[in-house]
Amino acid sequence: MEYIGVCKFCGQSRIVIGEDLEQDKVNALAYEECDCVGAKEEKRIKDKINFTEDNINELAKEDGDTVRRVLKEFIEPIARGTIKSATLKTSKGIKFAITDRVETIKVERAVTTKEVLES
């Protein structure tokens, strides 16, 4: 079935093919296919978000679902430029830092150990 979707960035109409689609989904598909500056920027942001989620899953795989979920909450505001960076320190002393690097988002995991002897 053919639908008419509208790019939310430039207003250009596009034909979208699918079955039983809501208008919001049709419009989302239309802007995903659009070549305007706004749509390209949105695609770039979504790619950054997806790559960063994958990186968090990899780096925090041993740190639990709660840690991964909290870290993922920071991704979109960083990708959209609302915040520049965020840090999280777990109860086990593991420190995570997520930082915007213009084209990428850097995710760091730091485990520090400290040994002290007193006499």
Buried (B, 14 or more C-beta within 10 A) or exposed (E): EEBEBBBBBEEBEBEBEEEEBEEEBBBBBBBBEBEBEEBEEBEEBEEBBEBBBEBBEEBBEEBEEEBBEBBBEBBBBBBBEEBEEBEBEBEEEBEBBBBBEEEBBEBEBEEEEEEEEEE
